[in-house]
Amino acid sequence: MNERSLIIAAAINMFIAVAAGAFGAHGLKNSLSSDMLAVWHTAVTYQMAHALGLFAIALLMPRFSPALLARAGIVMLAGIVVFSGSLYALAISGMRMLGAVTPIGGAAFLLAWAMVAWAAFRG
């Protein structure tokens, strides 16, 4: 991914996170249990935080290893899809087995942040 692609992905994810947050607060509050609303909120929070991470990676690319940071961006984007996506699906469907997928997304987040640190260390 290049800087432009990362910024586009970050902006789209921020848009989705804000919309999902509003939908959870207004559209789902009467139809989901408080536990499932908390799951939804966790998905929104992590999506928003890591969308900001995508912006940060894009801004760091000119300064540090662009190739490594591009891969970190891909891994972080995959983490958003898997982590937040599985939690959104869990909250809506109530299928607890979807929660088993969530740690894969969390591992992708950890790997992506480690890659950013490595790119800065090598910088």
C-alpha positions in Angstrom: 0.0 0.0 0.0 1.2 3.5 -0.7 0.6 6.6 1.3 -2.5 7.5 -0.6 -4.0 4.1 -0.3 -3.4 4.0 3.4 -5.0 7.5 3.9 -8.0 6.4 1.9 -8.3 3.2 3.9 -7.9 5.2 7.1 -10.6 7.7 6.2 -13.0 5.0 5.1 -12.5 3.1 8.4 -13.0 6.3 10.4 -16.2 6.9 8.5 -17.4 3.4 9.2 -16.4 3.6 12.9 -18.3 6.9 13.4 -21.3 5.5 11.6 -21.2 2.2 13.5 -20.8 4.1 16.8 -23.8 6.2 16.1 -25.8 3.2 14.9 -24.9 1.3 18.1 -25.8 4.2 20.3 -29.1 5.0 18.6 -30.2 2.1 16.5 -29.1 -0.9 18.5 -29.5 0.2 22.1 -33.1 -1.2 22.3 -32.4 -4.4 20.5 -29.1 -5.6 21.9 -28.3 -6.7 25.4 -25.9 -4.5 27.4 -23.2 -7.2 27.0 -23.6 -7.2 23.2 -23.7 -3.3 23.1 -20.3 -3.4 25.0 -19.0 -5.8 22.3 -20.2 -3.4 19.6 -18.5 -0.5 21.4 -15.2 -2.4 21.6 -15.4 -3.0 17.9 -15.9 0.7 17.2 -13.2 1.7 19.6 -10.6 -0.6 18.1 -11.6 0.3 14.5 -11.3 4.0 15.3 -7.9 3.6 17.1 -6.4 1.6 14.3 -7.8 3.8 11.5 -5.8 6.5 13.2 -2.9 4.1 13.2 -3.3 3.8 9.4 -3.0 7.6 9.2 0.1 7.5 11.3 1.7 4.8 9.2 1.0 6.9 6.0 2.6 9.9 7.6 5.6 7.9 8.7 6.2 6.3 5.3 8.4 9.1 3.8 10.6 9.1 6.9 11.1 5.4 7.6 11.1 2.2 5.6 8.2 2.6 3.1 8.2 -1.0 2.2 8.0 -2.3 5.8 5.4 0.4 6.7 3.3 -0.5 3.7 3.2 -4.1 4.9 2.4 -2.9 8.4 -0.5 -1.0 6.9 -1.8 -4.1 5.2 -1.5 -6.1 8.4 -3.3 -3.4 10.4 -6.1 -3.1 7.9 -6.5 -6.9 8.0 -6.6 -6.6 11.8 -9.4 -4.1 11.6 -11.4 -6.3 9.3 -10.9 -9.4 11.4 -11.1 -7.9 14.9 -13.8 -5.4 14.5 -15.6 -7.3 11.9 -15.9 -10.4 14.0 -17.1 -8.3 17.0 -19.7 -6.5 14.9 -20.9 -9.9 13.6 -20.9 -11.4 17.2 -22.9 -8.5 18.6 -25.5 -8.6 15.8 -25.8 -12.4 15.5 -25.1 -13.5 19.1 -23.0 -16.4 17.8 -20.4 -16.7 20.4 -18.1 -18.8 18.2 -17.3 -15.7 16.2 -15.4 -14.5 19.3 -12.9 -17.2 18.5 -11.8 -15.3 15.4 -11.3 -12.0 17.2 -7.8 -12.8 18.7 -6.5 -13.3 15.2 -7.3 -9.7 14.5 -5.7 -8.7 17.8 -2.6 -10.5 16.8 -2.5 -8.7 13.5 -2.7 -5.4 15.5 0.2 -6.4 17.6 2.2 -7.5 14.6 1.5 -4.2 12.8 2.6 -2.1 15.7 5.7 -4.2 16.1 6.5 -3.6 12.4 6.0 0.1 12.9 8.5 0.0 15.8 10.9 -2.0 13.7 10.7 0.4 10.8 11.5 3.3 13.2 14.3 1.4 14.9 15.9 0.6 11.5 15.1 4.2 10.3 
